[in-house]
Amino acid sequence: MMPILNGKKVVDLEVGGVDSGDYPDFSDAYFSGGCYEDGIPLTDDELNKLTDLAGDVLWEMAFDSLI
């Protein structure tokens, strides 16, 4: 499930800062890129906000990136 930010669905999310040694916390992981469904890219501030608001999605994507 993709998160919603500012009332719009966010797609094409990318994660950064994933370290397998940090499993299961992934405390250094963050959203490094993404855009709204209409194609408008997220700003750094929006990516930071999304990192704070959608920790479950971030964790799942960080975990999946290690497989």
N, CA, C and O atoms as a GROMACS GRO file, in nm:
protein
  268
    1MET      N    1   0.084  -0.119   0.000
    1MET     CA    2   0.000   0.000   0.000
    1MET      C    3   0.088   0.124   0.000
    1MET      O    4   0.178   0.138   0.083
    2MET      N    5   0.063   0.211  -0.091
    2MET     CA    6   0.139   0.335  -0.099
    2MET      C    7   0.075   0.440  -0.009
    2MET      O    8  -0.047   0.449   0.001
    3PRO      N    9   0.158   0.519   0.056
    3PRO     CA   10   0.105   0.618   0.149
    3PRO      C   11   0.040   0.738   0.079
    3PRO      O   12   0.056   0.759  -0.041
    4ILE      N   13  -0.033   0.814   0.159
    4ILE     CA   14  -0.095   0.937   0.112
    4ILE      C   15  -0.034   1.053   0.189
    4ILE      O   16  -0.021   1.048   0.312
    5LEU      N   17   0.004   1.157   0.116
    5LEU     CA   18   0.062   1.276   0.176
    5LEU      C   19  -0.006   1.397   0.114
    5LEU      O   20  -0.021   1.405  -0.008
    6ASN      N   21  -0.045   1.490   0.197
    6ASN     CA   22  -0.115   1.610   0.148
    6ASN      C   23  -0.238   1.576   0.064
    6ASN      O   24  -0.271   1.646  -0.031
    7GLY      N   25  -0.304   1.465   0.101
    7GLY     CA   26  -0.426   1.425   0.032
    7GLY      C   27  -0.404   1.359  -0.103
    7GLY      O   28  -0.500   1.333  -0.175
    8LYS      N   29  -0.279   1.330  -0.138
    8LYS     CA   30  -0.249   1.268  -0.268
    8LYS      C   31  -0.170   1.140  -0.246
    8LYS      O   32  -0.087   1.131  -0.156
    9LYS      N   33  -0.196   1.040  -0.331
    9LYS     CA   34  -0.124   0.915  -0.325
    9LYS      C   35   0.020   0.936  -0.372
    9LYS      O   36   0.046   1.006  -0.470
   10VAL      N   37   0.114   0.874  -0.299
   10VAL     CA   38   0.256   0.884  -0.332
   10VAL      C   39   0.298   0.754  -0.399
   10VAL      O   40   0.265   0.646  -0.351
   11VAL      N   41   0.372   0.764  -0.510
   11VAL     CA   42   0.416   0.647  -0.586
   11VAL      C   43   0.565   0.656  -0.615
   11VAL      O   44   0.629   0.757  -0.587
   12ASP      N   45   0.618   0.550  -0.671
   12ASP     CA   46   0.758   0.542  -0.714
   12ASP      C   47   0.856   0.579  -0.603
   12ASP      O   48   0.954   0.649  -0.626
   13LEU      N   49   0.828   0.531  -0.482
   13LEU     CA   50   0.914   0.562  -0.368
   13LEU      C   51   1.046   0.487  -0.377
   13LEU      O   52   1.052   0.373  -0.421
   14GLU      N   53   1.151   0.554  -0.334
   14GLU     CA   54   1.284   0.495  -0.325
   14GLU      C   55   1.332   0.514  -0.182
   14GLU      O   56   1.299   0.613  -0.117
   15VAL      N   57   1.410   0.417  -0.133
   15VAL     CA   58   1.465   0.427   0.002
   15VAL      C   59   1.616   0.436  -0.003
   15VAL      O   60   1.680   0.384  -0.094
   16GLY      N   61   1.670   0.504   0.095
   16GLY     CA   62   1.815   0.514   0.110
   16GLY      C   63   1.851   0.486   0.254
   16GLY      O   64   1.764   0.477   0.340
   17GLY      N   65   1.980   0.472   0.279
   17GLY     CA   66   2.028   0.453   0.414
   17GLY      C   67   2.001   0.316   0.473
   17GLY      O   68   2.005   0.298   0.594
   18VAL      N   69   1.972   0.218   0.388
   18VAL     CA   70   1.941   0.084   0.437
   18VAL      C   71   2.072   0.010   0.463
   18VAL      O   72   2.158   0.000   0.376
   19ASP      N   73   2.086  -0.041   0.585
   19ASP     CA   74   2.206  -0.113   0.627
   19ASP      C   75   2.161  -0.245   0.689
   19ASP      O   76   2.088  -0.245   0.788
   20SER      N   77   2.205  -0.356   0.632
   20SER     CA   78   2.162  -0.487   0.683
   20SER      C   79   2.205  -0.507   0.828
   20SER      O   80   2.140  -0.581   0.902
   21GLY      N   81   2.311  -0.442   0.870
   21GLY     CA   82   2.355  -0.452   1.009
   21GLY      C   83   2.263  -0.381   1.105
   21GLY      O   84   2.273  -0.399   1.227
   22ASP      N   85   2.172  -0.301   1.052
   22ASP     CA   86   2.078  -0.225   1.133
   22ASP      C   87   1.943  -0.297   1.147
   22ASP      O   88   1.851  -0.246   1.211
   23TYR      N   89   1.932  -0.416   1.087
   23TYR     CA   90   1.809  -0.494   1.098
   23TYR      C   91   1.787  -0.534   1.243
   23TYR      O   92   1.885  -0.572   1.307
   24PRO      N   93   1.671  -0.530   1.299
   24PRO     CA   94   1.541  -0.507   1.239
   24PRO      C   95   1.493  -0.362   1.249
   24PRO      O   96   1.380  -0.333   1.210
   25ASP      N   97   1.575  -0.272   1.299
   25ASP     CA   98   1.529  -0.136   1.322
   25ASP      C   99   1.530  -0.048   1.198
   25ASP      O  100   1.438   0.032   1.177
   26PHE      N  101   1.633  -0.061   1.115
   26PHE     CA  102   1.649   0.026   0.997
   26PHE      C  103   1.637   0.173   1.036
   26PHE      O  104   1.572   0.251   0.966
   27SER      N  105   1.700   0.210   1.146
   27SER     CA  106   1.686   0.346   1.199
   27SER      C  107   1.748   0.453   1.109
   27SER      O  108   1.715   0.571   1.122
   28ASP      N  109   1.837   0.414   1.019
   28ASP     CA  110   1.899   0.511   0.929
   28ASP      C  111   1.829   0.519   0.793
   28ASP      O  112   1.867   0.601   0.710
   29ALA      N  113   1.728   0.436   0.771
   29ALA     CA  114   1.658   0.435   0.643
   29ALA      C  115   1.569   0.559   0.630
   29ALA      O  116   1.518   0.612   0.728
   30TYR      N  117   1.552   0.602   0.507
   30TYR     CA  118   1.470   0.720   0.477
   30TYR      C  119   1.421   0.711   0.334
   30TYR      O  120   1.477   0.637   0.253
   31PHE      N  121   1.316   0.786   0.303
   31PHE     CA  122   1.270   0.794   0.165
   31PHE      C  123   1.359   0.893   0.092
   31PHE      O  124   1.372   1.009   0.132
   32SER      N  125   1.420   0.847  -0.016
   32SER     CA  126   1.514   0.931  -0.090
   32SER      C  127   1.455   0.986  -0.220
   32SER      O  128   1.514   1.074  -0.283
   33GLY      N  129   1.340   0.935  -0.260
   33GLY     CA  130   1.277   0.984  -0.382
   33GLY      C  131   1.136   0.932  -0.393
   33GLY      O  132   1.099   0.833  -0.331
   34GLY      N  133   1.060   1.000  -0.473
   34GLY     CA  134   0.922   0.960  -0.497
   34GLY      C  135   0.846   1.076  -0.560
   34GLY      O  136   0.896   1.187  -0.572
   35CYS      N  137   0.725   1.047  -0.600
   35CYS     CA  138   0.642   1.152  -0.658
   35CYS      C  139   0.496   1.124  -0.627
   35CYS      O  140   0.458   1.014  -0.587
   36TYR      N  141   0.416   1.227  -0.646
   36TYR     CA  142   0.273   1.209  -0.632
   36TYR      C  143   0.220   1.134  -0.754
   36TYR      O  144   0.287   1.129  -0.858
   37GLU      N  145   0.104   1.079  -0.742
   37GLU     CA  146   0.043   1.001  -0.850
   37GLU      C  147   0.032   1.082  -0.979
   37GLU      O  148   0.031   1.024  -1.088
   38ASP      N  149   0.023   1.214  -0.967
   38ASP     CA  150   0.012   1.298  -1.087
   38ASP      C  151   0.149   1.333  -1.148
   38ASP      O  152   0.156   1.410  -1.244
   39GLY      N  153   0.256   1.275  -1.092
   39GLY     CA  154   0.389   1.293  -1.149
   39GLY      C  155   0.472   1.404  -1.086
   39GLY      O  156   0.589   1.419  -1.121
   40ILE      N  157   0.415   1.482  -0.996
   40ILE     CA  158   0.491   1.590  -0.932
   40ILE      C  159   0.586   1.529  -0.829
   40ILE      O  160   0.542   1.460  -0.738
   41PRO      N  161   0.717   1.555  -0.843
   41PRO     CA  162   0.815   1.498  -0.749
   41PRO      C  163   0.798   1.555  -0.609
   41PRO      O  164   0.758   1.671  -0.591
   42LEU      N  165   0.828   1.473  -0.509
   42LEU     CA  166   0.825   1.518  -0.371
   42LEU      C  167   0.950   1.600  -0.342
   42LEU      O  168   1.060   1.567  -0.389
   43THR      N  169   0.933   1.705  -0.265
   43THR     CA  170   1.047   1.786  -0.222
   43THR      C  171   1.119   1.714  -0.109
   43THR      O  172   1.068   1.617  -0.053
   44ASP      N  173   1.237   1.762  -0.074
   44ASP     CA  174   1.310   1.703   0.038
   44ASP      C  175   1.229   1.712   0.166
   44ASP      O  176   1.227   1.618   0.246
   45ASP      N  177   1.161   1.825   0.187
   45ASP     CA  178   1.078   1.840   0.307
   45ASP      C  179   0.963   1.739   0.308
   45ASP      O  180   0.930   1.683   0.413
   46GLU      N  181   0.902   1.717   0.193
   46GLU     CA  182   0.792   1.620   0.186
   46GLU      C  183   0.844   1.478   0.208
   46GLU      O  184   0.778   1.398   0.273
   47LEU      N  185   0.962   1.448   0.156
   47LEU     CA  186   1.021   1.315   0.178
   47LEU      C  187   1.052   1.295   0.326
   47LEU      O  188   1.030   1.186   0.380
   48ASN      N  189   1.102   1.398   0.392
   48ASN     CA  190   1.129   1.389   0.536
   48ASN      C  191   1.000   1.367   0.615
   48ASN      O  192   0.995   1.286   0.707
   49LYS      N  193   0.895   1.440   0.578
   49LYS     CA  194   0.766   1.426   0.645
   49LYS      C  195   0.711   1.285   0.624
   49LYS      O  196   0.659   1.224   0.718
   50LEU      N  197   0.724   1.235   0.502
   50LEU     CA  198   0.675   1.101   0.472
   50LEU      C  199   0.754   0.996   0.550
   50LEU      O  200   0.697   0.897   0.595
   51THR      N  201   0.884   1.017   0.565
   51THR     CA  202   0.966   0.925   0.644
   51THR      C  203   0.913   0.917   0.786
   51THR      O  204   0.909   0.809   0.845
   52ASP      N  205   0.871   1.030   0.841
   52ASP     CA  206   0.816   1.032   0.977
   52ASP      C  207   0.676   0.971   0.984
   52ASP      O  208   0.643   0.904   1.082
   53LEU      N  209   0.594   0.992   0.881
   53LEU     CA  210   0.454   0.950   0.885
   53LEU      C  211   0.430   0.806   0.839
   53LEU      O  212   0.334   0.743   0.884
   54ALA      N  213   0.513   0.755   0.753
   54ALA     CA  214   0.487   0.623   0.693
   54ALA      C  215   0.599   0.525   0.727
   54ALA      O  216   0.655   0.460   0.639
   55GLY      N  217   0.630   0.515   0.856
   55GLY     CA  218   0.737   0.427   0.900
   55GLY      C  219   0.715   0.281   0.864
   55GLY      O  220   0.811   0.208   0.838
   56ASP      N  221   0.589   0.236   0.862
   56ASP     CA  222   0.562   0.098   0.828
   56ASP      C  223   0.596   0.068   0.682
   56ASP      O  224   0.651  -0.038   0.651
   57VAL      N  225   0.563   0.160   0.594
   57VAL     CA  226   0.595   0.143   0.451
   57VAL      C  227   0.746   0.149   0.433
   57VAL      O  228   0.803   0.070   0.357
   58LEU      N  229   0.811   0.241   0.501
   58LEU     CA  230   0.957   0.254   0.493
   58LEU      C  231   1.025   0.127   0.540
   58LEU      O  232   1.117   0.079   0.474
   59TRP      N  233   0.981   0.071   0.653
   59TRP     CA  234   1.041  -0.050   0.706
   59TRP      C  235   1.027  -0.165   0.606
   59TRP      O  236   1.123  -0.238   0.580
   60GLU      N  237   0.907  -0.180   0.551
   60GLU     CA  238   0.882  -0.289   0.456
   60GLU      C  239   0.971  -0.274   0.332
   60GLU      O  240   1.028  -0.372   0.284
   61MET      N  241   0.983  -0.152   0.280
   61MET     CA  242   1.066  -0.130   0.162
   61MET      C  243   1.213  -0.152   0.193
   61MET      O  244   1.286  -0.206   0.110
   62ALA      N  245   1.257  -0.112   0.312
   62ALA     CA  246   1.396  -0.133   0.353
   62ALA      C  247   1.424  -0.283   0.363
   62ALA      O  248   1.527  -0.330   0.314
   63PHE      N  249   1.334  -0.357   0.425
   63PHE     CA  250   1.348  -0.501   0.437
   63PHE      C  251   1.352  -0.566   0.300
   63PHE      O  252   1.439  -0.649   0.272
   64ASP      N  253   1.258  -0.529   0.213
   64ASP     CA  254   1.251  -0.587   0.079
   64ASP      C  255   1.377  -0.558  -0.003
   64ASP      O  256   1.414  -0.637  -0.090
   65SER      N  257   1.442  -0.445   0.024
   65SER     CA  258   1.561  -0.411  -0.053
   65SER      C  259   1.679  -0.502  -0.020
   65SER      O  260   1.776  -0.508  -0.096
   66LEU      N  261   1.672  -0.573   0.092
   66LEU     CA  262   1.780  -0.663   0.132
   66LEU      C  263   1.764  -0.802   0.075
   66LEU      O  264   1.859  -0.880   0.075
   67ILE      N  265   1.645  -0.834   0.027
   67ILE     CA  266   1.619  -0.969  -0.024
   67ILE      C  267   1.666  -0.982  -0.167
   67ILE      O  268   1.653  -1.088  -0.227
   0.00000   0.00000   0.00000
